[in-house]
């Protein structure tokens, strides 16, 4: 279980870096990585508590990281 948690953090960091490098987000490298890791942690613990899964732990980490990147920045962005 510890290795799944460590792998989730590593995959979420890679997704955050790749999303910033590709231009998917424009938050900055560190905020994107923090957002991805937070979303992956949240879904990891939801998966443990309730058994909700989309597939392998790596797929869950990727999907939750992308979901966090979509939800968080658009929620806090200034709307004009």
PyMOL commands that set and color helices and strands:
alter all, ss='L'
color gray80, all
select helices_A, chain A and resi 2-22+29-50+57-76
alter helices_A, ss='H'
color red, helices_A
deselect
rebuild
show_as cartoon
